């Protein structure tokens, strides 16, 4: 009778058998996934020839010159024009030129305007003197005359000083240089032209300006016209008397420099000359001629 062999698994044997079983399962899983992947490739290839089936798609020539080959469509230019300008860019209607922009130093400069004339006194007849205008004034410089033009002389008017101790100046400006000062009332003048509220005129052979407010157009009063002379006191003190005599009553005494208007002269019994005058305060009488200096005009006998 044969002896029966008994199989008694050991722990090492069990572990070995388990490893073989796991390996077999892994191989089976890999085979299943490989078959599935192969089927997916078949589906993606469609009607390609490697499947062994006839394709329903027409056989397209691979000839590059074949016009029916869709891969041989020629490249056509883009019909839409290329716009290099930003379509969203707009011109700012409020844009202004930068006032601080500098001029290109290489640019050709334009004509340079000459500067306005400075104040220059010109003494030729009819010429004018021009002064630079002050800030904010007109671009045309102020002009003043130093002598009358031929047209002024032709259209000159008669006039006389209507106030006492009036000053004549070089320009129509109260701060201008004096030409003649303390001109007596009723002194005859020759008027040429008005300028900025002043008269350009001639007085005692001198040219200058007197404010229009102190001038009256027309012939001087008789008392001034008859003598047509002015003078001033040259003594430290002189008496104004009622008549042409040293013994006559004294009206008032005047100091050196007093301006007077002389109407005529008379001589007393001693042959001394006396001027009939009008003083700056309006008083009239006689002054001894040796103490009065004629500054303009000519004095006639009464």
C-alpha atoms as an extended CHARMM CRD file, in Angstrom:
* protein
*
       302  EXT
         1         1  UNK       CA              0.0000000000        0.0000000000        0.0000000000  PROA      1               0.0000000000
         2         2  UNK       CA              1.4510000000        3.3210000000       -1.0840000000  PROA      2               0.0000000000
         3         3  UNK       CA              2.3420000000        5.9070000000        1.4960000000  PROA      3               0.0000000000
         4         4  UNK       CA              0.1570000000        9.0740000000        1.2780000000  PROA      4               0.0000000000
         5         5  UNK       CA              2.0840000000       12.3550000000        1.0690000000  PROA      5               0.0000000000
         6         6  UNK       CA              0.7160000000       15.1520000000        3.0990000000  PROA      6               0.0000000000
         7         7  UNK       CA              1.2390000000       18.8130000000        1.9770000000  PROA      7               0.0000000000
         8         8  UNK       CA              1.7450000000       21.1140000000        4.7960000000  PROA      8               0.0000000000
         9         9  UNK       CA              2.0950000000       24.7770000000        3.7300000000  PROA      9               0.0000000000
        10        10  UNK       CA              4.6550000000       26.8410000000        5.4400000000  PROA      10              0.0000000000
        11        11  UNK       CA              4.4860000000       30.6580000000        5.9070000000  PROA      11              0.0000000000
        12        12  UNK       CA              7.1980000000       31.1400000000        3.3010000000  PROA      12              0.0000000000
        13        13  UNK       CA              5.3130000000       29.0100000000        0.8400000000  PROA      13              0.0000000000
        14        14  UNK       CA              2.1140000000       30.9070000000        1.3580000000  PROA      14              0.0000000000
        15        15  UNK       CA              3.9520000000       34.2160000000        0.7690000000  PROA      15              0.0000000000
        16        16  UNK       CA              5.4880000000       32.8650000000       -2.4160000000  PROA      16              0.0000000000
        17        17  UNK       CA              2.1570000000       31.6780000000       -3.7730000000  PROA      17              0.0000000000
        18        18  UNK       CA              0.5600000000       35.0490000000       -2.9440000000  PROA      18              0.0000000000
        19        19  UNK       CA              3.2690000000       36.9090000000       -4.8850000000  PROA      19              0.0000000000
        20        20  UNK       CA              2.7280000000       34.6720000000       -7.9380000000  PROA      20              0.0000000000
        21        21  UNK       CA             -1.0380000000       35.3090000000       -7.7620000000  PROA      21              0.0000000000
        22        22  UNK       CA             -0.5540000000       39.0900000000       -7.5980000000  PROA      22              0.0000000000
        23        23  UNK       CA              1.8290000000       38.9680000000      -10.5670000000  PROA      23              0.0000000000
        24        24  UNK       CA             -0.6900000000       37.0020000000      -12.6470000000  PROA      24              0.0000000000
        25        25  UNK       CA             -3.4640000000       39.4450000000      -11.8140000000  PROA      25              0.0000000000
        26        26  UNK       CA             -1.2390000000       42.3870000000      -12.8550000000  PROA      26              0.0000000000
        27        27  UNK       CA             -0.4220000000       40.7200000000      -16.1690000000  PROA      27              0.0000000000
        28        28  UNK       CA             -4.1180000000       40.1370000000      -16.8720000000  PROA      28              0.0000000000
        29        29  UNK       CA             -4.9820000000       43.7890000000      -16.0820000000  PROA      29              0.0000000000
        30        30  UNK       CA             -2.2450000000       45.0460000000      -18.4170000000  PROA      30              0.0000000000
        31        31  UNK       CA             -3.4840000000       42.8120000000      -21.2160000000  PROA      31              0.0000000000
        32        32  UNK       CA             -7.0500000000       44.1020000000      -20.8000000000  PROA      32              0.0000000000
        33        33  UNK       CA             -5.9330000000       47.7710000000      -20.9040000000  PROA      33              0.0000000000
        34        34  UNK       CA             -3.7220000000       47.0480000000      -23.9330000000  PROA      34              0.0000000000
        35        35  UNK       CA             -6.6450000000       45.5830000000      -25.8750000000  PROA      35              0.0000000000
        36        36  UNK       CA             -8.8280000000       48.5960000000      -25.0480000000  PROA      36              0.0000000000
        37        37  UNK       CA             -6.1510000000       51.0250000000      -26.1980000000  PROA      37              0.0000000000
        38        38  UNK       CA             -5.8000000000       49.1510000000      -29.4570000000  PROA      38              0.0000000000
        39        39  UNK       CA             -9.5430000000       49.4000000000      -30.0870000000  PROA      39              0.0000000000
        40        40  UNK       CA             -9.3430000000       53.1820000000      -29.4540000000  PROA      40              0.0000000000
        41        41  UNK       CA             -6.5860000000       53.5010000000      -32.0580000000  PROA      41              0.0000000000
        42        42  UNK       CA             -8.7390000000       51.6310000000      -34.5450000000  PROA      42              0.0000000000
        43        43  UNK       CA            -11.6660000000       54.0180000000      -33.9750000000  PROA      43              0.0000000000
        44        44  UNK       CA             -9.4530000000       57.1340000000      -34.3760000000  PROA      44              0.0000000000
        45        45  UNK       CA             -7.9530000000       55.9270000000      -37.6140000000  PROA      45              0.0000000000
        46        46  UNK       CA            -11.3980000000       55.7050000000      -39.1860000000  PROA      46              0.0000000000
        47        47  UNK       CA            -11.1930000000       54.2980000000      -42.6610000000  PROA      47              0.0000000000
        48        48  UNK       CA             -7.4060000000       54.1370000000      -42.8440000000  PROA      48              0.0000000000
        49        49  UNK       CA             -5.9800000000       51.3030000000      -44.8920000000  PROA      49              0.0000000000
        50        50  UNK       CA             -4.2690000000       49.5490000000      -41.9600000000  PROA      50              0.0000000000
        51        51  UNK       CA             -7.6760000000       48.2380000000      -40.8400000000  PROA      51              0.0000000000
        52        52  UNK       CA             -7.8850000000       46.1910000000      -43.9490000000  PROA      52              0.0000000000
        53        53  UNK       CA            -11.2660000000       47.6470000000      -44.9190000000  PROA      53              0.0000000000
        54        54  UNK       CA            -11.9600000000       49.7400000000      -48.0330000000  PROA      54              0.0000000000
        55        55  UNK       CA            -12.3490000000       53.4890000000      -47.3840000000  PROA      55              0.0000000000
        56        56  UNK       CA            -15.4570000000       55.3060000000      -48.5870000000  PROA      56              0.0000000000
        57        57  UNK       CA            -13.5440000000       58.5910000000      -48.9670000000  PROA      57              0.0000000000
        58        58  UNK       CA            -12.3770000000       59.4780000000      -52.4900000000  PROA      58              0.0000000000
        59        59  UNK       CA             -8.7350000000       59.0060000000      -53.2400000000  PROA      59              0.0000000000
        60        60  UNK       CA             -7.2040000000       62.4630000000      -53.2470000000  PROA      60              0.0000000000
        61        61  UNK       CA             -4.0690000000       62.9310000000      -55.2670000000  PROA      61              0.0000000000
        62        62  UNK       CA             -1.0260000000       63.9900000000      -53.3060000000  PROA      62              0.0000000000
        63        63  UNK       CA              0.2890000000       65.8730000000      -56.3240000000  PROA      63              0.0000000000
        64        64  UNK       CA              1.1710000000       69.3950000000      -55.0870000000  PROA      64              0.0000000000
        65        65  UNK       CA              0.1260000000       70.8360000000      -58.4580000000  PROA      65              0.0000000000
        66        66  UNK       CA             -3.3220000000       69.2460000000      -58.3280000000  PROA      66              0.0000000000
        67        67  UNK       CA             -5.8650000000       72.1170000000      -57.9440000000  PROA      67              0.0000000000
        68        68  UNK       CA             -8.3330000000       69.7370000000      -56.3040000000  PROA      68              0.0000000000
        69        69  UNK       CA             -5.9900000000       69.0190000000      -53.4700000000  PROA      69              0.0000000000
        70        70  UNK       CA             -7.3240000000       71.0580000000      -50.5110000000  PROA      70              0.0000000000
        71        71  UNK       CA             -3.8150000000       71.3610000000      -49.1630000000  PROA      71              0.0000000000
        72        72  UNK       CA             -2.7460000000       73.2290000000      -52.3070000000  PROA      72              0.0000000000
        73        73  UNK       CA             -5.0300000000       76.2950000000      -51.8400000000  PROA      73              0.0000000000
        74        74  UNK       CA             -2.9090000000       79.3390000000      -52.6760000000  PROA      74              0.0000000000
        75        75  UNK       CA             -2.3520000000       82.0180000000      -50.0040000000  PROA      75              0.0000000000
        76        76  UNK       CA             -4.4540000000       85.0840000000      -50.8080000000  PROA      76              0.0000000000
        77        77  UNK       CA             -3.7790000000       88.5700000000      -49.4060000000  PROA      77              0.0000000000
        78        78  UNK       CA             -5.9240000000       89.7440000000      -46.5470000000  PROA      78              0.0000000000
        79        79  UNK       CA             -8.6800000000       91.8670000000      -48.1860000000  PROA      79              0.0000000000
        80        80  UNK       CA             -9.0010000000       94.0990000000      -45.1380000000  PROA      80              0.0000000000
        81        81  UNK       CA             -6.4500000000       96.9450000000      -45.0770000000  PROA      81              0.0000000000
        82        82  UNK       CA             -3.9830000000       97.0660000000      -42.2740000000  PROA      82              0.0000000000
        83        83  UNK       CA             -4.7390000000      100.0770000000      -40.0510000000  PROA      83              0.0000000000
        84        84  UNK       CA             -1.5790000000      101.1370000000      -38.3450000000  PROA      84              0.0000000000
        85        85  UNK       CA             -3.3830000000      103.9000000000      -36.4410000000  PROA      85              0.0000000000
        86        86  UNK       CA             -5.0020000000      103.1080000000      -33.1540000000  PROA      86              0.0000000000
        87        87  UNK       CA             -8.7800000000      103.0260000000      -33.9800000000  PROA      87              0.0000000000
        88        88  UNK       CA             -9.5510000000      104.2380000000      -30.4680000000  PROA      88              0.0000000000
        89        89  UNK       CA             -7.2640000000      107.2300000000      -30.7600000000  PROA      89              0.0000000000
        90        90  UNK       CA             -9.1340000000      110.5550000000      -30.9880000000  PROA      90              0.0000000000
        91        91  UNK       CA             -8.0190000000      114.1430000000      -31.2820000000  PROA      91              0.0000000000
        92        92  UNK       CA             -8.4980000000      116.1360000000      -28.1330000000  PROA      92              0.0000000000
        93        93  UNK       CA            -10.6610000000      119.1520000000      -29.1570000000  PROA      93              0.0000000000
        94        94  UNK       CA             -9.4840000000      121.0700000000      -26.1110000000  PROA      94              0.0000000000
        95        95  UNK       CA             -5.8390000000      120.5240000000      -26.8500000000  PROA      95              0.0000000000
        96        96  UNK       CA             -3.8500000000      123.7870000000      -26.9200000000  PROA      96              0.0000000000
        97        97  UNK       CA             -0.3290000000      124.6850000000      -27.7480000000  PROA      97              0.0000000000
        98        98  UNK       CA              1.9880000000      124.3650000000      -24.7930000000  PROA      98              0.0000000000
        99        99  UNK       CA              2.8360000000      127.9740000000      -23.8090000000  PROA      99              0.0000000000
       100       100  UNK       CA              6.0930000000      126.7710000000      -22.3080000000  PROA      100             0.0000000000
       101       101  UNK       CA              7.2230000000      125.0000000000      -25.4550000000  PROA      101             0.0000000000
       102       102  UNK       CA             10.7060000000      126.1220000000      -26.4650000000  PROA      102             0.0000000000
       103       103  UNK       CA             11.7250000000      127.1190000000      -29.9480000000  PROA      103             0.0000000000
       104       104  UNK       CA             14.0320000000      124.8420000000      -31.8680000000  PROA      104             0.0000000000
       105       105  UNK       CA             17.4440000000      126.5550000000      -31.6410000000  PROA      105             0.0000000000
       106       106  UNK       CA             18.2650000000      125.2990000000      -35.1190000000  PROA      106             0.0000000000
       107       107  UNK       CA             15.1580000000      126.8620000000      -36.6760000000  PROA      107             0.0000000000
       108       108  UNK       CA             15.6670000000      129.8600000000      -38.9430000000  PROA      108             0.0000000000
       109       109  UNK       CA             14.7620000000      132.9610000000      -36.9470000000  PROA      109             0.0000000000
       110       110  UNK       CA             12.1430000000      135.3850000000      -38.2690000000  PROA      110             0.0000000000
       111       111  UNK       CA             12.7000000000      139.1150000000      -38.6890000000  PROA      111             0.0000000000
       112       112  UNK       CA             13.5790000000      140.8950000000      -35.4800000000  PROA      112             0.0000000000
       113       113  UNK       CA             11.4930000000      143.9460000000      -34.6890000000  PROA      113             0.0000000000
       114       114  UNK       CA             13.4290000000      146.9860000000      -33.7080000000  PROA      114             0.0000000000
       115       115  UNK       CA             13.0120000000      148.3170000000      -30.2150000000  PROA      115             0.0000000000
       116       116  UNK       CA             10.9950000000      151.4580000000      -29.5480000000  PROA      116             0.0000000000
       117       117  UNK       CA             12.9110000000      154.7340000000      -29.6200000000  PROA      117             0.0000000000
       118       118  UNK       CA             14.2260000000      156.1270000000      -26.3930000000  PROA      118             0.0000000000
       119       119  UNK       CA             13.6870000000      159.7250000000      -25.3650000000  PROA      119             0.0000000000
       120       120  UNK       CA             15.7960000000      161.8870000000      -27.6590000000  PROA      120             0.0000000000
       121       121  UNK       CA             15.3510000000      165.6500000000      -27.9150000000  PROA      121             0.0000000000
       122       122  UNK       CA             15.5020000000      166.8640000000      -31.5050000000  PROA      122             0.0000000000
       123       123  UNK       CA             15.7420000000      170.5970000000      -31.9980000000  PROA      123             0.0000000000
       124       124  UNK       CA             15.2860000000      170.7920000000      -35.7540000000  PROA      124             0.0000000000
       125       125  UNK       CA             12.1650000000      172.7760000000      -36.7530000000  PROA      125             0.0000000000
       126       126  UNK       CA              9.0270000000      170.7070000000      -36.9000000000  PROA      126             0.0000000000
       127       127  UNK       CA             10.7130000000      167.6340000000      -35.4380000000  PROA      127             0.0000000000
       128       128  UNK       CA              9.2590000000      165.7730000000      -32.4970000000  PROA      128             0.0000000000
       129       129  UNK       CA             10.7120000000      164.0060000000      -29.5440000000  PROA      129             0.0000000000
       130       130  UNK       CA              9.4260000000      160.5080000000      -28.7870000000  PROA      130             0.0000000000
       131       131  UNK       CA              9.4640000000      158.8630000000      -25.3980000000  PROA      131             0.0000000000
       132       132  UNK       CA              9.1860000000      155.1400000000      -24.7290000000  PROA      132             0.0000000000
       133       133  UNK       CA              5.6480000000      154.2250000000      -23.5670000000  PROA      133             0.0000000000
       134       134  UNK       CA              5.1210000000      153.1980000000      -19.9580000000  PROA      134             0.0000000000
       135       135  UNK       CA              3.9670000000      149.6770000000      -18.9810000000  PROA      135             0.0000000000
       136       136  UNK       CA              0.3810000000      148.9870000000      -20.1040000000  PROA      136             0.0000000000
       137       137  UNK       CA              0.3280000000      152.0530000000      -22.3650000000  PROA      137             0.0000000000
       138       138  UNK       CA             -0.2750000000      152.1350000000      -26.0880000000  PROA      138             0.0000000000
       139       139  UNK       CA              2.4170000000      150.7220000000      -28.3540000000  PROA      139             0.0000000000
       140       140  UNK       CA              2.7050000000      154.1790000000      -30.0150000000  PROA      140             0.0000000000
       141       141  UNK       CA              5.2690000000      156.2540000000      -28.0850000000  PROA      141             0.0000000000
       142       142  UNK       CA              4.3390000000      159.6650000000      -26.6890000000  PROA      142             0.0000000000
       143       143  UNK       CA              5.5720000000      162.5230000000      -28.8930000000  PROA      143             0.0000000000
       144       144  UNK       CA              6.0980000000      166.1240000000      -27.9980000000  PROA      144             0.0000000000
       145       145  UNK       CA              7.1720000000      169.0590000000      -30.1070000000  PROA      145             0.0000000000
       146       146  UNK       CA             10.2350000000      171.1950000000      -29.6800000000  PROA      146             0.0000000000
       147       147  UNK       CA              9.3640000000      173.6170000000      -32.4660000000  PROA      147             0.0000000000
       148       148  UNK       CA              6.3040000000      174.1990000000      -34.6650000000  PROA      148             0.0000000000
       149       149  UNK       CA              5.9550000000      172.6950000000      -38.1260000000  PROA      149             0.0000000000
       150       150  UNK       CA              5.2160000000      174.8590000000      -41.1460000000  PROA      150             0.0000000000
       151       151  UNK       CA              1.5970000000      173.6890000000      -40.9920000000  PROA      151             0.0000000000
       152       152  UNK       CA              1.3650000000      174.7200000000      -37.3320000000  PROA      152             0.0000000000
       153       153  UNK       CA              2.7290000000      178.1560000000      -38.1070000000  PROA      153             0.0000000000
       154       154  UNK       CA              0.2130000000      178.5470000000      -40.9080000000  PROA      154             0.0000000000
       155       155  UNK       CA             -2.7240000000      177.6250000000      -38.6490000000  PROA      155             0.0000000000
       156       156  UNK       CA             -1.4960000000      179.2850000000      -35.4430000000  PROA      156             0.0000000000
       157       157  UNK       CA             -3.9740000000      181.0410000000      -33.1620000000  PROA      157             0.0000000000
       158       158  UNK       CA             -3.7080000000      183.9910000000      -30.8160000000  PROA      158             0.0000000000
       159       159  UNK       CA             -4.1140000000      183.4010000000      -27.1170000000  PROA      159             0.0000000000
       160       160  UNK       CA             -3.1310000000      184.6380000000      -23.6940000000  PROA      160             0.0000000000
       161       161  UNK       CA             -2.4290000000      183.3360000000      -20.2100000000  PROA      161             0.0000000000
       162       162  UNK       CA             -5.6090000000      183.4420000000      -18.1170000000  PROA      162             0.0000000000
       163       163  UNK       CA             -4.0010000000      182.7200000000      -14.7320000000  PROA      163             0.0000000000
       164       164  UNK       CA             -1.1300000000      184.2080000000      -12.8070000000  PROA      164             0.0000000000
       165       165  UNK       CA              2.3520000000      182.7480000000      -12.2730000000  PROA      165             0.0000000000
       166       166  UNK       CA              1.8970000000      180.0370000000      -14.8670000000  PROA      166             0.0000000000
       167       167  UNK       CA              4.7570000000      177.7210000000      -15.8070000000  PROA      167             0.0000000000
       168       168  UNK       CA              5.6730000000      176.5990000000      -19.3160000000  PROA      168             0.0000000000
       169       169  UNK       CA              7.2590000000      173.1340000000      -19.5990000000  PROA      169             0.0000000000
       170       170  UNK       CA              9.2520000000      171.1170000000      -22.1120000000  PROA      170             0.0000000000
       171       171  UNK       CA              6.6600000000      168.3250000000      -22.3190000000  PROA      171             0.0000000000
       172       172  UNK       CA              2.9170000000      168.0460000000      -21.6270000000  PROA      172             0.0000000000
       173       173  UNK       CA              3.6350000000      166.8450000000      -18.1300000000  PROA      173             0.0000000000
       174       174  UNK       CA              3.5420000000      168.7090000000      -14.8210000000  PROA      174             0.0000000000
       175       175  UNK       CA              6.8570000000      167.1000000000      -13.8330000000  PROA      175             0.0000000000
       176       176  UNK       CA              8.6650000000      168.0190000000      -17.0410000000  PROA      176             0.0000000000
       177       177  UNK       CA             11.5730000000      170.4590000000      -17.2490000000  PROA      177             0.0000000000
       178       178  UNK       CA             10.6400000000      174.1380000000      -16.9780000000  PROA      178             0.0000000000
       179       179  UNK       CA             11.1130000000      176.3190000000      -20.0390000000  PROA      179             0.0000000000
       180       180  UNK       CA              9.7080000000      179.4800000000      -18.4960000000  PROA      180             0.0000000000
       181       181  UNK       CA              8.2100000000      180.0370000000      -15.0600000000  PROA      181             0.0000000000
       182       182  UNK       CA              5.7730000000      182.3930000000      -13.3280000000  PROA      182             0.0000000000
       183       183  UNK       CA              4.3060000000      183.8360000000      -16.5040000000  PROA      183             0.0000000000
       184       184  UNK       CA              2.0310000000      186.7480000000      -15.6690000000  PROA      184             0.0000000000
       185       185  UNK       CA             -1.6720000000      186.7830000000      -16.3420000000  PROA      185             0.0000000000
       186       186  UNK       CA             -2.7890000000      188.1970000000      -19.7250000000  PROA      186             0.0000000000
       187       187  UNK       CA              0.5800000000      187.4860000000      -21.3150000000  PROA      187             0.0000000000
       188       188  UNK       CA              0.0540000000      187.0310000000      -25.0490000000  PROA      188             0.0000000000
       189       189  UNK       CA              1.0090000000      183.6620000000      -26.5690000000  PROA      189             0.0000000000
       190       190  UNK       CA              0.8620000000      181.9750000000      -29.9560000000  PROA      190             0.0000000000
       191       191  UNK       CA             -1.0340000000      178.6670000000      -29.9470000000  PROA      191             0.0000000000
       192       192  UNK       CA             -0.0180000000      175.8130000000      -32.2740000000  PROA      192             0.0000000000
       193       193  UNK       CA             -1.6790000000      172.5550000000      -31.2230000000  PROA      193             0.0000000000
       194       194  UNK       CA             -3.4070000000      170.8500000000      -28.3060000000  PROA      194             0.0000000000
       195       195  UNK       CA             -1.9220000000      167.6750000000      -26.8560000000  PROA      195             0.0000000000
       196       196  UNK       CA             -3.1390000000      165.6470000000      -23.8770000000  PROA      196             0.0000000000
       197       197  UNK       CA             -4.8360000000      168.6480000000      -22.2400000000  PROA      197             0.0000000000
       198       198  UNK       CA             -1.9230000000      171.0180000000      -22.9140000000  PROA      198             0.0000000000
       199       199  UNK       CA             -1.2230000000      173.6990000000      -25.5050000000  PROA      199             0.0000000000
       200       200  UNK       CA              2.0090000000      173.6160000000      -27.4430000000  PROA      200             0.0000000000
       201       201  UNK       CA              2.7340000000      177.3170000000      -27.8680000000  PROA      201             0.0000000000
       202       202  UNK       CA              5.2000000000      180.1370000000      -28.1010000000  PROA      202             0.0000000000
       203       203  UNK       CA              5.6720000000      182.6230000000      -25.3020000000  PROA      203             0.0000000000
       204       204  UNK       CA              8.2930000000      185.3660000000      -25.3950000000  PROA      204             0.0000000000
       205       205  UNK       CA             10.1910000000      183.6010000000      -28.1700000000  PROA      205             0.0000000000
       206       206  UNK       CA             10.2980000000      180.2200000000      -26.3720000000  PROA      206             0.0000000000
       207       207  UNK       CA              8.4400000000      177.0230000000      -27.2550000000  PROA      207             0.0000000000
       208       208  UNK       CA              6.8250000000      174.7430000000      -24.7270000000  PROA      208             0.0000000000
       209       209  UNK       CA              3.6390000000      173.4760000000      -23.1420000000  PROA      209             0.0000000000
       210       210  UNK       CA              1.1190000000      175.1690000000      -20.8390000000  PROA      210             0.0000000000
       211       211  UNK       CA             -1.9520000000      173.4680000000      -19.4250000000  PROA      211             0.0000000000
       212       212  UNK       CA             -5.0770000000      174.1680000000      -21.4270000000  PROA      212             0.0000000000
       213       213  UNK       CA             -6.8660000000      175.3060000000      -18.2550000000  PROA      213             0.0000000000
       214       214  UNK       CA             -4.5640000000      178.3470000000      -18.0290000000  PROA      214             0.0000000000
       215       215  UNK       CA             -4.8820000000      179.4750000000      -21.6440000000  PROA      215             0.0000000000
       216       216  UNK       CA             -7.6410000000      181.4610000000      -23.3550000000  PROA      216             0.0000000000
       217       217  UNK       CA             -7.9290000000      181.5020000000      -27.1380000000  PROA      217             0.0000000000
       218       218  UNK       CA             -8.1990000000      185.0010000000      -28.5740000000  PROA      218             0.0000000000
       219       219  UNK       CA             -6.5360000000      188.3730000000      -28.2630000000  PROA      219             0.0000000000
       220       220  UNK       CA             -5.1150000000      189.4440000000      -24.9410000000  PROA      220             0.0000000000
       221       221  UNK       CA             -6.9150000000      192.1760000000      -22.9500000000  PROA      221             0.0000000000
       222       222  UNK       CA             -6.0740000000      195.7670000000      -23.8940000000  PROA      222             0.0000000000
       223       223  UNK       CA             -3.9390000000      196.4370000000      -20.8500000000  PROA      223             0.0000000000
       224       224  UNK       CA             -1.6270000000      193.6190000000      -21.7780000000  PROA      224             0.0000000000
       225       225  UNK       CA             -1.7990000000      193.9990000000      -25.5290000000  PROA      225             0.0000000000
       226       226  UNK       CA             -0.8370000000      197.6530000000      -25.5250000000  PROA      226             0.0000000000
       227       227  UNK       CA              2.4880000000      196.9890000000      -23.8540000000  PROA      227             0.0000000000
       228       228  UNK       CA              2.7930000000      193.3200000000      -24.8220000000  PROA      228             0.0000000000
       229       229  UNK       CA              5.5520000000      193.0080000000      -22.2150000000  PROA      229             0.0000000000
       230       230  UNK       CA              6.2780000000      191.2080000000      -18.9900000000  PROA      230             0.0000000000
       231       231  UNK       CA              8.8970000000      191.9230000000      -16.3770000000  PROA      231             0.0000000000
       232       232  UNK       CA             10.0840000000      191.1190000000      -12.8900000000  PROA      232             0.0000000000
       233       233  UNK       CA             11.2890000000      193.0630000000       -9.8780000000  PROA      233             0.0000000000
       234       234  UNK       CA             15.0760000000      193.1040000000       -9.5080000000  PROA      234             0.0000000000
       235       235  UNK       CA             15.3610000000      195.0500000000       -6.2530000000  PROA      235             0.0000000000
       236       236  UNK       CA             15.1440000000      193.6380000000       -2.7450000000  PROA      236             0.0000000000
       237       237  UNK       CA             12.0220000000      195.7460000000       -2.2370000000  PROA      237             0.0000000000
       238       238  UNK       CA             10.0560000000      198.0830000000       -4.4880000000  PROA      238             0.0000000000
       239       239  UNK       CA              6.9190000000      200.1610000000       -3.9600000000  PROA      239             0.0000000000
       240       240  UNK       CA              3.8490000000      200.1040000000       -6.1880000000  PROA      240             0.0000000000
       241       241  UNK       CA              2.5390000000      203.6990000000       -6.3010000000  PROA      241             0.0000000000
       242       242  UNK       CA             -0.6730000000      205.3320000000       -7.4300000000  PROA      242             0.0000000000
       243       243  UNK       CA              1.0870000000      207.6820000000       -9.8430000000  PROA      243             0.0000000000
       244       244  UNK       CA              4.4370000000      208.0250000000      -11.6270000000  PROA      244             0.0000000000
       245       245  UNK       CA              6.1920000000      209.9000000000       -8.7860000000  PROA      245             0.0000000000
       246       246  UNK       CA              8.3590000000      209.0660000000       -5.8050000000  PROA      246             0.0000000000
       247       247  UNK       CA              6.1040000000      211.1770000000       -3.6460000000  PROA      247             0.0000000000
       248       248  UNK       CA              2.9660000000      209.3060000000       -4.7010000000  PROA      248             0.0000000000
       249       249  UNK       CA              1.0800000000      207.0970000000       -2.2570000000  PROA      249             0.0000000000
       250       250  UNK       CA              2.4590000000      203.5460000000       -1.8750000000  PROA      250             0.0000000000
       251       251  UNK       CA             -0.1170000000      200.8680000000       -2.5990000000  PROA      251             0.0000000000
       252       252  UNK       CA              2.0580000000      197.8990000000       -1.6580000000  PROA      252             0.0000000000
       253       253  UNK       CA              5.6650000000      196.7980000000       -1.5810000000  PROA      253             0.0000000000
       254       254  UNK       CA              6.9890000000      193.7900000000       -3.5550000000  PROA      254             0.0000000000
       255       255  UNK       CA             10.1240000000      191.7070000000       -3.2130000000  PROA      255             0.0000000000
       256       256  UNK       CA             12.7500000000      190.6380000000       -5.7160000000  PROA      256             0.0000000000
       257       257  UNK       CA             11.4490000000      188.2350000000       -8.4500000000  PROA      257             0.0000000000
       258       258  UNK       CA              7.8260000000      189.4290000000       -8.4570000000  PROA      258             0.0000000000
       259       259  UNK       CA              6.3430000000      188.9500000000      -11.9490000000  PROA      259             0.0000000000
       260       260  UNK       CA              4.4770000000      191.9110000000      -13.4560000000  PROA      260             0.0000000000
       261       261  UNK       CA              2.6360000000      192.7100000000      -16.6670000000  PROA      261             0.0000000000
       262       262  UNK       CA              3.7150000000      196.0510000000      -18.1290000000  PROA      262             0.0000000000
       263       263  UNK       CA              1.1680000000      198.0990000000      -20.0810000000  PROA      263             0.0000000000
       264       264  UNK       CA              3.1250000000      201.3030000000      -20.8010000000  PROA      264             0.0000000000
       265       265  UNK       CA              5.6480000000      203.7430000000      -19.3420000000  PROA      265             0.0000000000
       266       266  UNK       CA              5.5180000000      207.3730000000      -18.2590000000  PROA      266             0.0000000000
       267       267  UNK       CA              8.1530000000      209.9130000000      -17.1960000000  PROA      267             0.0000000000
       268       268  UNK       CA              7.9000000000      212.1530000000      -14.1690000000  PROA      268             0.0000000000
       269       269  UNK       CA              8.9760000000      215.7860000000      -13.9320000000  PROA      269             0.0000000000
       270       270  UNK       CA             12.5630000000      214.7050000000      -13.3060000000  PROA      270             0.0000000000
       271       271  UNK       CA             12.6590000000      212.6030000000      -16.4540000000  PROA      271             0.0000000000
       272       272  UNK       CA             12.5860000000      209.2850000000      -14.5900000000  PROA      272             0.0000000000
       273       273  UNK       CA             10.7380000000      206.4160000000      -16.2740000000  PROA      273             0.0000000000
       274       274  UNK       CA              7.8830000000      204.6110000000      -14.5510000000  PROA      274             0.0000000000
       275       275  UNK       CA              6.1030000000      201.4420000000      -15.6670000000  PROA      275             0.0000000000
       276       276  UNK       CA              2.3960000000      201.0580000000      -15.2870000000  PROA      276             0.0000000000
       277       277  UNK       CA              2.0980000000      197.4200000000      -14.1480000000  PROA      277             0.0000000000
       278       278  UNK       CA             -0.2310000000      194.7840000000      -12.9060000000  PROA      278             0.0000000000
       279       279  UNK       CA              1.1530000000      192.5660000000      -10.1670000000  PROA      279             0.0000000000
       280       280  UNK       CA              0.5710000000      188.8640000000       -9.5800000000  PROA      280             0.0000000000
       281       281  UNK       CA             -2.0630000000      189.6100000000       -6.9170000000  PROA      281             0.0000000000
       282       282  UNK       CA             -4.0200000000      191.7760000000       -9.3500000000  PROA      282             0.0000000000
       283       283  UNK       CA             -3.0590000000      195.2130000000       -8.0590000000  PROA      283             0.0000000000
       284       284  UNK       CA             -2.2700000000      197.9780000000      -10.5560000000  PROA      284             0.0000000000
       285       285  UNK       CA              0.0250000000      200.9910000000      -10.2350000000  PROA      285             0.0000000000
       286       286  UNK       CA              3.4170000000      202.4470000000      -11.0530000000  PROA      286             0.0000000000
       287       287  UNK       CA              6.8770000000      201.0440000000      -10.4100000000  PROA      287             0.0000000000
       288       288  UNK       CA             10.1740000000      202.7500000000      -10.9110000000  PROA      288             0.0000000000
       289       289  UNK       CA             11.5430000000      201.3660000000      -14.2150000000  PROA      289             0.0000000000
       290       290  UNK       CA             15.1410000000      201.0260000000      -12.9900000000  PROA      290             0.0000000000
       291       291  UNK       CA             13.9960000000      198.3040000000      -10.5620000000  PROA      291             0.0000000000
       292       292  UNK       CA             11.9860000000      196.3120000000      -13.1080000000  PROA      292             0.0000000000
       293       293  UNK       CA             13.5930000000      194.1250000000      -15.7570000000  PROA      293             0.0000000000
       294       294  UNK       CA             11.6620000000      193.4440000000      -18.9630000000  PROA      294             0.0000000000
       295       295  UNK       CA             11.6310000000      189.6930000000      -19.6210000000  PROA      295             0.0000000000
       296       296  UNK       CA              9.5800000000      189.7600000000      -22.8490000000  PROA      296             0.0000000000
       297       297  UNK       CA              7.9540000000      192.1290000000      -25.2490000000  PROA      297             0.0000000000
       298       298  UNK       CA              8.3220000000      195.8280000000      -25.7430000000  PROA      298             0.0000000000
       299       299  UNK       CA              6.9450000000      198.6450000000      -23.6290000000  PROA      299             0.0000000000
       300       300  UNK       CA              5.5930000000      201.6940000000      -25.3830000000  PROA      300             0.0000000000
       301       301  UNK       CA              5.0350000000      205.1530000000      -23.9900000000  PROA      301             0.0000000000
       302       302  UNK       CA              1.5140000000      206.0140000000      -22.9340000000  PROA      302             0.0000000000
